[in-house]
Amino acid sequence: MRTRRGVCYRELDMCTDNRLLVKRRGDFSGDNFRKRQRLGPESAGKSDFFESLPDDLVISILSKLSSSAGCPSDFVNVLLTCKRFNGLGLHSLVLSKASSKSLAVKAKNWSESAHRFLKLCADAGNIEACYTLGMIRFYCLQNRVSGASLMAKSAISSHAPALYSLAVIQFNGSVGSKNDKDLRAGVALCARAAFLGHIDALRELGHCLQDGYGVRQNVAEGRRFLVQANARELAAVLSSASSAVSSRSWLSWNPHQHHRHVTGSGCPLLSDFGCNVPAPEAHPASRFLAEWFTARGGVPGPGLRLCSHAGCGRPEMRRHEFRRCSVCGIVNYCSRACQALDWKLRHKAACAPVERWLVDDGDANLDGPLAGAAAADDDVMVES
């Protein structure tokens, strides 16, 4: 047989050819082939496809991952994959896009490295990290100046939870003494957060308008804000694909349901209308506060109390800072929004009146259907 150039193939003996073929097959089998491929001069100068990807593309992919991560481990496990991921994953653009869930550090896992990671994200301009780290420093680490500064940095960027938290601080005077309360500043911050659609801020602003607390009293406008808060909460449940409660379990009409208290894990804010809306998911910063102080016996300090609403976690920064229920005097609330949620969720069934209250110098109690869980001021005491 001839080639295209007219050259004949070299004739080989069949036995010799078979031995040659067997030998060649042996060269490409087992570990010898892998070692040759690894150490061969023709592949020594080549790199894999991952190394050829530009840094900008890898940073863009990591930014998408940090913004959609469901928990911190989803993002941290990627950083531990290789040195390149570890280096590019700490880029300021990636850290600035991190979501609140990827920053949701648990209190039991708190360490210096977690603190440093949140600080890196905050320095990169991540407003969620600024708010979360600000709450931790203000309430847990007792660094009020730094914590308030970080929350203010978040609030400047129109972060609704940060605006509402600063409003609660102004209402309670948490940065100093009782004389440091600034009700008008609290209402202004609360109104800004309500404008951004924050449900607790809408509810707080509604009660302030109804009671004339820090603002001129306007009952009709206050009720409008309360209805808007309930409507937004209902819309949030409807749009949530991860809700474990079937729509038929609460979206059902029962004209006699408002005569009894609905028990369970739901938050029946619309129970008067026959709806049992699930309790809203707490912010990761609030969950951290609750876990932090629960692990320390539920006592933030000598003579200090926690907000009785389970989804809040805020502690008192001085004695008698929070208002107590004017009926039973057992529960304490940092805000009217927490009081309204806890009243419908739990306290309505457990509240029992005491024999007598002595009011020396206190704020006005909440009016309307929530008056049973209204909070008296810090000077209210039980007479023995």
Salt bridges, closest charged atoms under 4 A:
ASP31 OD1 - ARG34 NH2 2.10
ASP55 OD1 - ARG84 NH2 2.68
ASP123 OD2 - LYS119 NZ 2.84
GLU128 OE2 - HIS159 NE2 3.06
GLU128 OE1 - HIS283 NE2 3.17
ASP200 OD1 - ARG203 NH1 3.65
ASP211 OD2 - ARG336 NE 3.23
GLU221 OE2 - ARG224 NH2 2.49
GLU233 OE1 - ARG203 NH2 3.35
ASP272 OD2 - LYS344 NZ 3.59
GLU281 OE2 - ARG287 NH1 3.66
GLU316 OE2 - ARG305 NH2 2.56
ASP342 OD2 - ARG346 NH2 2.79
ASP377 OD2 - LYS178 NZ 3.21
ASP377 OD1 - LYS181 NZ 3.71
ASP378 OD1 - LYS178 NZ 3.43
ASP379 OD2 - LYS178 NZ 3.23
GLU383 OE1 - ARG356 NH1 2.85
